[in-house]
Each structure stands twice: as structure tokens, then as C-alpha cells.
Amino acid sequence: MVKATFVPGRKLSIQGFILSGHAQYAPHGEDIVCAGISGLSLGIANGLAEFLASRVNVQQGANGWLAVRVVEEACSAEDLCRADTLLRTLRLGLEQIAQRYPGSLDIIESEVFPDDSL
């Protein structure tokens, strides 16, 4: 199962997220759930990196691990608006995937980044 952890910020409804695991919906290379989650999350991470540049931390690791955190203190009001829209779009997309493919994705809220890596 993929675990998506969303962390609220002081200025943003979602400051960042961490994804880990695999959906295990189908064999490796054929898993449309993992592909959808990966495509959506990497697209959002790339969009944040493009629009916010150094005001976002993005880390990628083994086994589908991806962590993204917006540095709120360094963002203008316009940056915060862009980030909020992108992160809420990610959350919406993942919620829809979780509804369509039960047991493949667990969405969690956390007050802090679980591993404090960002």
C-alpha cells in the first residue's frame, strides 16, 4: 500500500507531503495505481520546483519514497497561493485514486514531518 502523509503549514493548508510504498494493485511494470500516484505526485513536485525554485525542498529515494516541503517563510503571497493550489490538487487527485482503488493508498494527516528529513 502507498502511504501519503500530508503536513499542514502555518500559512498553507498543506505545507508538504511524503509518499512511500507501492500500491501492489498489479505486477511491477503493470501497476496503473502506482503509475497514477507517481505521475501525479512527481508532476506536482516538478511544478513546485519550477514555480518556487529554492523555496521548496524535494527529495526522492528508493521504493517510491518522495518528500516535498514548501519553505513558507521564504515565499511571497503569490508563491503561497501557487503552492496551495498545487498541493490541494495533489490531495484531491490522491483522494480520488484512493476511492477508486480501495486498499491501494492510505492518506494520513500529520502535524509534523514524520522523519524530519526536510
N, CA, C and O atoms as a GROMACS GRO file, in nm:
protein
  472
    1MET      N    1   0.084  -0.118   0.000
    1MET     CA    2   0.000   0.000   0.000
    1MET      C    3   0.089   0.125   0.000
    1MET      O    4   0.193   0.129   0.066
    2VAL      N    5   0.046   0.225  -0.074
    2VAL     CA    6   0.114   0.354  -0.074
    2VAL      C    7   0.062   0.433   0.046
    2VAL      O    8  -0.058   0.435   0.074
    3LYS      N    9   0.153   0.497   0.115
    3LYS     CA   10   0.118   0.584   0.228
    3LYS      C   11   0.150   0.727   0.187
    3LYS      O   12   0.264   0.760   0.155
    4ALA      N   13   0.048   0.813   0.190
    4ALA     CA   14   0.064   0.955   0.160
    4ALA      C   15   0.040   1.033   0.288
    4ALA      O   16  -0.070   1.031   0.342
    5THR      N   17   0.142   1.100   0.335
    5THR     CA   18   0.131   1.180   0.458
    5THR      C   19   0.135   1.327   0.420
    5THR      O   20   0.230   1.374   0.358
    6PHE      N   21   0.030   1.399   0.459
    6PHE     CA   22   0.022   1.542   0.434
    6PHE      C   23   0.042   1.618   0.564
    6PHE      O   24  -0.010   1.581   0.669
    7VAL      N   25   0.121   1.726   0.556
    7VAL     CA   26   0.153   1.806   0.673
    7VAL      C   27   0.105   1.950   0.650
    7VAL      O   28   0.146   2.013   0.553
    8PRO      N   29   0.019   2.000   0.738
    8PRO     CA   30  -0.025   2.139   0.724
    8PRO      C   31   0.086   2.236   0.763
    8PRO      O   32   0.178   2.201   0.838
    9GLY      N   33   0.076   2.356   0.714
    9GLY     CA   34   0.174   2.459   0.750
    9GLY      C   35   0.110   2.567   0.834
    9GLY      O   36  -0.007   2.559   0.871
   10ARG      N   37   0.190   2.667   0.862
   10ARG     CA   38   0.137   2.782   0.936
   10ARG      C   39   0.061   2.876   0.843
   10ARG      O   40  -0.036   2.940   0.883
   11LYS      N   41   0.107   2.884   0.718
   11LYS     CA   42   0.044   2.973   0.621
   11LYS      C   43  -0.032   2.896   0.512
   11LYS      O   44  -0.120   2.952   0.447
   12LEU      N   45   0.002   2.772   0.493
   12LEU     CA   46  -0.058   2.689   0.389
   12LEU      C   47  -0.147   2.581   0.450
   12LEU      O   48  -0.120   2.533   0.560
   13SER      N   49  -0.254   2.545   0.380
   13SER     CA   50  -0.337   2.434   0.428
   13SER      C   51  -0.257   2.303   0.423
   13SER      O   52  -0.279   2.214   0.505
   14ILE      N   53  -0.165   2.292   0.326
   14ILE     CA   54  -0.073   2.178   0.316
   14ILE      C   55   0.065   2.235   0.288
   14ILE      O   56   0.086   2.298   0.185
   15GLN      N   57   0.159   2.212   0.379
   15GLN     CA   58   0.295   2.261   0.358
   15GLN      C   59   0.378   2.163   0.277
   15GLN      O   60   0.471   2.203   0.206
   16GLY      N   61   0.344   2.036   0.287
   16GLY     CA   62   0.420   1.937   0.213
   16GLY      C   63   0.362   1.798   0.231
   16GLY      O   64   0.258   1.780   0.293
   17PHE      N   65   0.434   1.700   0.175
   17PHE     CA   66   0.386   1.563   0.180
   17PHE      C   67   0.503   1.466   0.170
   17PHE      O   68   0.612   1.501   0.124
   18ILE      N   69   0.477   1.344   0.214
   18ILE     CA   70   0.571   1.234   0.198
   18ILE      C   71   0.493   1.116   0.142
   18ILE      O   72   0.387   1.081   0.194
   19LEU      N   73   0.546   1.055   0.037
   19LEU     CA   74   0.487   0.934  -0.020
   19LEU      C   75   0.586   0.820  -0.004
   19LEU      O   76   0.707   0.839  -0.019
   20SER      N   77   0.533   0.703   0.028
   20SER     CA   78   0.619   0.585   0.038
   20SER      C   79   0.538   0.460   0.008
   20SER      O   80   0.416   0.458   0.025
   21GLY      N   81   0.607   0.357  -0.036
   21GLY     CA   82   0.544   0.229  -0.060
   21GLY      C   83   0.497   0.208  -0.203
   21GLY      O   84   0.520   0.291  -0.291
   22HIS      N   85   0.431   0.095  -0.223
   22HIS     CA   86   0.378   0.057  -0.354
   22HIS      C   87   0.234   0.013  -0.340
   22HIS      O   88   0.196  -0.044  -0.238
   23ALA      N   89   0.154   0.039  -0.441
   23ALA     CA   90   0.011   0.007  -0.437
   23ALA      C   91  -0.014  -0.144  -0.441
   23ALA      O   92  -0.109  -0.192  -0.381
   24GLN      N   93   0.072  -0.216  -0.511
   24GLN     CA   94   0.058  -0.362  -0.526
   24GLN      C   95  -0.076  -0.399  -0.586
   24GLN      O   96  -0.133  -0.504  -0.554
   25TYR      N   97  -0.125  -0.314  -0.674
   25TYR     CA   98  -0.251  -0.340  -0.744
   25TYR      C   99  -0.230  -0.443  -0.854
   25TYR      O  100  -0.318  -0.523  -0.884
   26ALA      N  101  -0.112  -0.440  -0.915
   26ALA     CA  102  -0.077  -0.530  -1.025
   26ALA      C  103   0.073  -0.555  -1.020
   26ALA      O  104   0.144  -0.489  -0.945
   27PRO      N  105   0.123  -0.651  -1.100
   27PRO     CA  106   0.267  -0.677  -1.102
   27PRO      C  107   0.348  -0.552  -1.139
   27PRO      O  108   0.300  -0.462  -1.206
   28HIS      N  109   0.473  -0.551  -1.092
   28HIS     CA  110   0.565  -0.441  -1.122
   28HIS      C  111   0.567  -0.415  -1.273
   28HIS      O  112   0.577  -0.508  -1.354
   29GLY      N  113   0.557  -0.290  -1.310
   29GLY     CA  114   0.557  -0.251  -1.451
   29GLY      C  115   0.419  -0.248  -1.513
   29GLY      O  116   0.402  -0.198  -1.624
   30GLU      N  117   0.318  -0.301  -1.443
   30GLU     CA  118   0.181  -0.302  -1.492
   30GLU      C  119   0.084  -0.235  -1.396
   30GLU      O  120  -0.036  -0.235  -1.420
   31ASP      N  121   0.135  -0.180  -1.289
   31ASP     CA  122   0.051  -0.127  -1.181
   31ASP      C  123   0.004   0.014  -1.215
   31ASP      O  124   0.078   0.111  -1.199
   32ILE      N  125  -0.120   0.025  -1.262
   32ILE     CA  126  -0.173   0.156  -1.302
   32ILE      C  127  -0.195   0.248  -1.182
   32ILE      O  128  -0.192   0.370  -1.197
   33VAL      N  129  -0.217   0.191  -1.064
   33VAL     CA  130  -0.237   0.274  -0.945
   33VAL      C  131  -0.105   0.341  -0.908
   33VAL      O  132  -0.102   0.462  -0.886
   34CYS      N  133   0.002   0.264  -0.902
   34CYS     CA  134   0.134   0.323  -0.873
   34CYS      C  135   0.172   0.425  -0.980
   34CYS      O  136   0.226   0.531  -0.950
   35ALA      N  137   0.143   0.392  -1.104
   35ALA     CA  138   0.176   0.485  -1.213
   35ALA      C  139   0.098   0.616  -1.198
   35ALA      O  140   0.154   0.724  -1.219
   36GLY      N  141  -0.028   0.607  -1.164
   36GLY     CA  142  -0.110   0.728  -1.145
   36GLY      C  143  -0.061   0.812  -1.029
   36GLY      O  144  -0.050   0.934  -1.040
   37ILE      N  145  -0.032   0.746  -0.917
   37ILE     CA  146   0.018   0.816  -0.798
   37ILE      C  147   0.152   0.881  -0.829
   37ILE      O  148   0.176   0.997  -0.794
   38SER      N  149   0.240   0.807  -0.894
   38SER     CA  150   0.373   0.859  -0.927
   38SER      C  151   0.364   0.978  -1.023
   38SER      O  152   0.428   1.081  -1.002
   39GLY      N  153   0.285   0.962  -1.128
   39GLY     CA  154   0.272   1.070  -1.226
   39GLY      C  155   0.217   1.197  -1.165
   39GLY      O  156   0.267   1.307  -1.189
   40LEU      N  157   0.112   1.181  -1.085
   40LEU     CA  158   0.050   1.298  -1.021
   40LEU      C  159   0.146   1.364  -0.922
   40LEU      O  160   0.162   1.486  -0.924
   41SER      N  161   0.207   1.286  -0.836
   41SER     CA  162   0.294   1.343  -0.731
   41SER      C  163   0.422   1.403  -0.789
   41SER      O  164   0.466   1.509  -0.745
   42LEU      N  165   0.481   1.337  -0.887
   42LEU     CA  166   0.602   1.393  -0.948
   42LEU      C  167   0.570   1.518  -1.030
   42LEU      O  168   0.650   1.612  -1.033
   43GLY      N  169   0.455   1.519  -1.095
   43GLY     CA  170   0.413   1.640  -1.168
   43GLY      C  171   0.396   1.759  -1.075
   43GLY      O  172   0.438   1.870  -1.106
   44ILE      N  173   0.333   1.735  -0.960
   44ILE     CA  174   0.317   1.843  -0.862
   44ILE      C  175   0.452   1.886  -0.805
   44ILE      O  176   0.479   2.005  -0.793
   45ALA      N  177   0.537   1.789  -0.771
   45ALA     CA  178   0.670   1.821  -0.718
   45ALA      C  179   0.750   1.903  -0.819
   45ALA      O  180   0.816   1.999  -0.782
   46ASN      N  181   0.744   1.864  -0.946
   46ASN     CA  182   0.814   1.938  -1.051
   46ASN      C  183   0.756   2.078  -1.069
   46ASN      O  184   0.831   2.173  -1.090
   47GLY      N  185   0.626   2.090  -1.061
   47GLY     CA  186   0.562   2.222  -1.071
   47GLY      C  187   0.604   2.313  -0.958
   47GLY      O  188   0.634   2.430  -0.980
   48LEU      N  189   0.605   2.259  -0.836
   48LEU     CA  190   0.650   2.339  -0.721
   48LEU      C  191   0.795   2.381  -0.738
   48LEU      O  192   0.830   2.496  -0.712
   49ALA      N  193   0.879   2.289  -0.781
   49ALA     CA  194   1.021   2.321  -0.801
   49ALA      C  195   1.039   2.427  -0.909
   49ALA      O  196   1.125   2.515  -0.897
   50GLU      N  197   0.960   2.420  -1.014
   50GLU     CA  198   0.969   2.517  -1.124
   50GLU      C  199   0.922   2.656  -1.081
   50GLU      O  200   0.989   2.755  -1.108
   51PHE      N  201   0.808   2.662  -1.013
   51PHE     CA  202   0.749   2.791  -0.977
   51PHE      C  203   0.808   2.852  -0.851
   51PHE      O  204   0.811   2.974  -0.837
   52LEU      N  205   0.856   2.768  -0.758
   52LEU     CA  206   0.906   2.820  -0.632
   52LEU      C  207   1.058   2.815  -0.620
   52LEU      O  208   1.115   2.875  -0.528
   53ALA      N  209   1.124   2.745  -0.710
   53ALA     CA  210   1.270   2.732  -0.712
   53ALA      C  211   1.325   2.693  -0.576
   53ALA      O  212   1.295   2.584  -0.527
   54SER      N  213   1.404   2.776  -0.515
   54SER     CA  214   1.471   2.741  -0.389
   54SER      C  215   1.379   2.746  -0.268
   54SER      O  216   1.421   2.718  -0.156
   55ARG      N  217   1.254   2.782  -0.289
   55ARG     CA  218   1.160   2.791  -0.177
   55ARG      C  219   1.084   2.660  -0.154
   55ARG      O  220   0.984   2.658  -0.082
   56VAL      N  221   1.132   2.552  -0.214
   56VAL     CA  222   1.074   2.420  -0.192
   56VAL      C  223   1.187   2.317  -0.184
   56VAL      O  224   1.284   2.324  -0.260
   57ASN      N  225   1.173   2.223  -0.093
   57ASN     CA  226   1.269   2.113  -0.080
   57ASN      C  227   1.203   1.987  -0.135
   57ASN      O  228   1.092   1.951  -0.094
   58VAL      N  229   1.272   1.922  -0.229
   58VAL     CA  230   1.222   1.797  -0.288
   58VAL      C  231   1.329   1.693  -0.273
   58VAL      O  232   1.444   1.714  -0.311
   59GLN      N  233   1.292   1.578  -0.217
   59GLN     CA  234   1.384   1.465  -0.204
   59GLN      C  235   1.316   1.340  -0.255
   59GLN      O  236   1.196   1.319  -0.232
   60GLN      N  237   1.394   1.258  -0.325
   60GLN     CA  238   1.341   1.134  -0.379
   60GLN      C  239   1.434   1.021  -0.335
   60GLN      O  240   1.556   1.038  -0.333
   61GLY      N  241   1.376   0.908  -0.299
   61GLY     CA  242   1.456   0.795  -0.254
   61GLY      C  243   1.408   0.665  -0.314
   61GLY      O  244   1.330   0.664  -0.409
   62ALA      N  245   1.453   0.557  -0.257
   62ALA     CA  246   1.422   0.423  -0.305
   62ALA      C  247   1.277   0.384  -0.272
   62ALA      O  248   1.215   0.441  -0.182
   63ASN      N  249   1.227   0.288  -0.346
   63ASN     CA  250   1.096   0.227  -0.321
   63ASN      C  251   0.980   0.326  -0.323
   63ASN      O  252   0.887   0.315  -0.243
   64GLY      N  253   0.985   0.422  -0.415
   64GLY     CA  254   0.874   0.515  -0.431
   64GLY      C  255   0.869   0.627  -0.330
   64GLY      O  256   0.768   0.698  -0.322
   65TRP      N  257   0.974   0.646  -0.251
   65TRP     CA  258   0.974   0.750  -0.148
   65TRP      C  259   0.996   0.887  -0.211
   65TRP      O  260   1.090   0.907  -0.288
   66LEU      N  261   0.907   0.981  -0.178
   66LEU     CA  262   0.917   1.118  -0.227
   66LEU      C  263   0.872   1.210  -0.115
   66LEU      O  264   0.767   1.189  -0.054
   67ALA      N  265   0.952   1.312  -0.087
   67ALA     CA  266   0.918   1.409   0.017
   67ALA      C  267   0.930   1.550  -0.041
   67ALA      O  268   1.027   1.583  -0.109
   68VAL      N  269   0.829   1.632  -0.013
   68VAL     CA  270   0.825   1.769  -0.063
   68VAL      C  271   0.780   1.859   0.051
   68VAL      O  272   0.683   1.830   0.121
   69ARG      N  273   0.853   1.970   0.068
   69ARG     CA  274   0.818   2.066   0.173
   69ARG      C  275   0.840   2.208   0.123
   69ARG      O  276   0.949   2.242   0.076
   70VAL      N  277   0.737   2.290   0.131
   70VAL     CA  278   0.747   2.430   0.092
   70VAL      C  279   0.804   2.508   0.210
   70VAL      O  280   0.759   2.493   0.324
   71VAL      N  281   0.904   2.592   0.183
   71VAL     CA  282   0.964   2.677   0.285
   71VAL      C  283   0.878   2.805   0.291
   71VAL      O  284   0.903   2.902   0.220
   72GLU      N  285   0.777   2.800   0.376
   72GLU     CA  286   0.677   2.907   0.381
   72GLU      C  287   0.737   3.044   0.408
   72GLU      O  288   0.697   3.144   0.348
   73GLU      N  289   0.834   3.049   0.498
   73GLU     CA  290   0.893   3.177   0.538
   73GLU      C  291   0.959   3.250   0.422
   73GLU      O  292   0.970   3.373   0.423
   74ALA      N  293   1.003   3.175   0.321
   74ALA     CA  294   1.073   3.234   0.208
   74ALA      C  295   0.980   3.270   0.092
   74ALA      O  296   1.025   3.322  -0.010
   75CYS      N  297   0.851   3.241   0.106
   75CYS     CA  298   0.755   3.259  -0.003
   75CYS      C  299   0.680   3.392   0.004
   75CYS      O  300   0.645   3.440   0.112
   76SER      N  301   0.657   3.448  -0.112
   76SER     CA  302   0.570   3.565  -0.122
   76SER      C  303   0.424   3.517  -0.115
   76SER      O  304   0.398   3.397  -0.118
   77ALA      N  305   0.332   3.609  -0.106
   77ALA     CA  306   0.190   3.574  -0.106
   77ALA      C  307   0.151   3.502  -0.235
   77ALA      O  308   0.070   3.410  -0.233
   78GLU      N  309   0.209   3.545  -0.346
   78GLU     CA  310   0.182   3.480  -0.475
   78GLU      C  311   0.236   3.337  -0.476
   78GLU      O  312   0.170   3.245  -0.525
   79ASP      N  313   0.357   3.318  -0.423
   79ASP     CA  314   0.415   3.183  -0.413
   79ASP      C  315   0.327   3.092  -0.328
   79ASP      O  316   0.303   2.977  -0.365
   80LEU      N  317   0.279   3.144  -0.217
   80LEU     CA  318   0.194   3.065  -0.127
   80LEU      C  319   0.064   3.025  -0.197
   80LEU      O  320   0.016   2.914  -0.177
   81CYS      N  321   0.008   3.113  -0.276
   81CYS     CA  322  -0.114   3.084  -0.349
   81CYS      C  323  -0.090   2.972  -0.451
   81CYS      O  324  -0.170   2.879  -0.463
   82ARG      N  325   0.021   2.982  -0.524
   82ARG     CA  326   0.056   2.877  -0.621
   82ARG      C  327   0.077   2.744  -0.552
   82ARG      O  328   0.024   2.641  -0.595
   83ALA      N  329   0.155   2.746  -0.444
   83ALA     CA  330   0.185   2.622  -0.372
   83ALA      C  331   0.057   2.559  -0.317
   83ALA      O  332   0.038   2.438  -0.327
   84ASP      N  333  -0.029   2.641  -0.259
   84ASP     CA  334  -0.152   2.590  -0.201
   84ASP      C  335  -0.240   2.524  -0.308
   84ASP      O  336  -0.297   2.418  -0.285
   85THR      N  337  -0.249   2.587  -0.423
   85THR     CA  338  -0.329   2.531  -0.532
   85THR      C  339  -0.273   2.397  -0.579
   85THR      O  340  -0.347   2.301  -0.597
   86LEU      N  341  -0.143   2.391  -0.598
   86LEU     CA  342  -0.081   2.266  -0.644
   86LEU      C  343  -0.094   2.155  -0.539
   86LEU      O  344  -0.130   2.042  -0.574
   87LEU      N  345  -0.067   2.185  -0.414
   87LEU     CA  346  -0.073   2.082  -0.310
   87LEU      C  347  -0.216   2.034  -0.285
   87LEU      O  348  -0.238   1.915  -0.260
   88ARG      N  349  -0.312   2.123  -0.292
   88ARG     CA  350  -0.453   2.082  -0.275
   88ARG      C  351  -0.500   2.000  -0.396
   88ARG      O  352  -0.582   1.910  -0.381
   89THR      N  353  -0.446   2.029  -0.514
   89THR     CA  354  -0.476   1.950  -0.633
   89THR      C  355  -0.422   1.808  -0.616
   89THR      O  356  -0.489   1.711  -0.651
   90LEU      N  357  -0.301   1.796  -0.564
   90LEU     CA  358  -0.243   1.665  -0.537
   90LEU      C  359  -0.332   1.587  -0.440
   90LEU      O  360  -0.365   1.471  -0.464
   91ARG      N  361  -0.369   1.651  -0.331
   91ARG     CA  362  -0.452   1.584  -0.230
   91ARG      C  363  -0.584   1.535  -0.292
   91ARG      O  364  -0.626   1.422  -0.268
   92LEU      N  365  -0.648   1.620  -0.370
   92LEU     CA  366  -0.773   1.584  -0.436
   92LEU      C  367  -0.753   1.464  -0.529
   92LEU      O  368  -0.832   1.369  -0.526
   93GLY      N  369  -0.649   1.468  -0.609
   93GLY     CA  370  -0.621   1.358  -0.702
   93GLY      C  371  -0.595   1.227  -0.629
   93GLY      O  372  -0.645   1.122  -0.670
   94LEU      N  373  -0.517   1.233  -0.521
   94LEU     CA  374  -0.488   1.112  -0.445
   94LEU      C  375  -0.613   1.060  -0.375
   94LEU      O  376  -0.632   0.938  -0.365
   95GLU      N  377  -0.698   1.148  -0.325
   95GLU     CA  378  -0.824   1.104  -0.263
   95GLU      C  379  -0.911   1.031  -0.365
   95GLU      O  380  -0.975   0.932  -0.332
   96GLN      N  381  -0.913   1.080  -0.488
   96GLN     CA  382  -0.992   1.014  -0.592
   96GLN      C  383  -0.935   0.877  -0.627
   96GLN      O  384  -1.010   0.782  -0.650
   97ILE      N  385  -0.802   0.866  -0.632
   97ILE     CA  386  -0.740   0.736  -0.657
   97ILE      C  387  -0.772   0.640  -0.542
   97ILE      O  388  -0.803   0.523  -0.566
   98ALA      N  389  -0.764   0.688  -0.419
   98ALA     CA  390  -0.793   0.603  -0.302
   98ALA      C  391  -0.937   0.552  -0.305
   98ALA      O  392  -0.964   0.438  -0.268
   99GLN      N  393  -1.030   0.636  -0.349
   99GLN     CA  394  -1.170   0.594  -0.358
   99GLN      C  395  -1.191   0.491  -0.468
   99GLN      O  396  -1.267   0.396  -0.452
  100ARG      N  397  -1.123   0.511  -0.579
  100ARG     CA  398  -1.140   0.421  -0.695
  100ARG      C  399  -1.070   0.288  -0.674
  100ARG      O  400  -1.117   0.186  -0.726
  101TYR      N  401  -0.960   0.287  -0.600
  101TYR     CA  402  -0.881   0.165  -0.579
  101TYR      C  403  -0.859   0.143  -0.430
  101TYR      O  404  -0.748   0.161  -0.380
  102PRO      N  405  -0.964   0.104  -0.358
  102PRO     CA  406  -0.953   0.084  -0.212
  102PRO      C  407  -0.843  -0.015  -0.176
  102PRO      O  408  -0.821  -0.114  -0.245
  103GLY      N  409  -0.774   0.015  -0.066
  103GLY     CA  410  -0.667  -0.072  -0.019
  103GLY      C  411  -0.533  -0.049  -0.086
  103GLY      O  412  -0.435  -0.115  -0.052
  104SER      N  413  -0.527   0.045  -0.180
  104SER     CA  414  -0.402   0.073  -0.251
  104SER      C  415  -0.329   0.195  -0.198
  104SER      O  416  -0.208   0.209  -0.216
  105LEU      N  417  -0.403   0.285  -0.132
  105LEU     CA  418  -0.347   0.413  -0.091
  105LEU      C  419  -0.408   0.455   0.043
  105LEU      O  420  -0.530   0.457   0.059
  106ASP      N  421  -0.322   0.488   0.136
  106ASP     CA  422  -0.365   0.536   0.267
  106ASP      C  423  -0.321   0.681   0.280
  106ASP      O  424  -0.203   0.712   0.269
  107ILE      N  425  -0.417   0.772   0.304
  107ILE     CA  426  -0.388   0.915   0.317
  107ILE      C  427  -0.394   0.951   0.464
  107ILE      O  428  -0.493   0.923   0.533
  108ILE      N  429  -0.287   1.013   0.513
  108ILE     CA  430  -0.269   1.042   0.655
  108ILE      C  431  -0.241   1.190   0.673
  108ILE      O  432  -0.175   1.252   0.589
  109GLU      N  433  -0.290   1.246   0.782
  109GLU     CA  434  -0.257   1.383   0.823
  109GLU      C  435  -0.156   1.373   0.937
  109GLU      O  436  -0.171   1.290   1.027
  110SER      N  437  -0.054   1.457   0.935
  110SER     CA  438   0.044   1.462   1.042
  110SER      C  439   0.074   1.607   1.073
  110SER      O  440   0.081   1.690   0.982
  111GLU      N  441   0.091   1.639   1.199
  111GLU     CA  442   0.122   1.777   1.238
  111GLU      C  443   0.267   1.814   1.209
  111GLU      O  444   0.300   1.932   1.198
  112VAL      N  445   0.354   1.715   1.197
  112VAL     CA  446   0.496   1.737   1.168
  112VAL      C  447   0.541   1.637   1.063
  112VAL      O  448   0.476   1.535   1.042
  113PHE      N  449   0.651   1.667   0.997
  113PHE     CA  450   0.707   1.572   0.902
  113PHE      C  451   0.760   1.453   0.980
  113PHE      O  452   0.843   1.470   1.070
  114PRO      N  453   0.714   1.332   0.949
  114PRO     CA  454   0.743   1.214   1.028
  114PRO      C  455   0.892   1.188   1.057
  114PRO      O  456   0.928   1.153   1.170
  115ASP      N  457   0.976   1.207   0.957
  115ASP     CA  458   1.117   1.177   0.978
  115ASP      C  459   1.204   1.302   0.988
  115ASP      O  460   1.326   1.292   0.999
  116ASP      N  461   1.141   1.417   0.986
  116ASP     CA  462   1.210   1.546   0.998
  116ASP      C  463   1.327   1.558   0.900
  116ASP      O  464   1.427   1.623   0.930
  117SER      N  465   1.314   1.494   0.781
  117SER     CA  466   1.422   1.494   0.684
  117SER      C  467   1.425   1.620   0.598
  117SER      O  468   1.525   1.648   0.532
  118LEU      N  469   1.318   1.693   0.598
  118LEU     CA  470   1.314   1.813   0.514
  118LEU      C  471   1.327   1.934   0.603
  118LEU      O  472   1.327   2.047   0.554
   0.00000   0.00000   0.00000
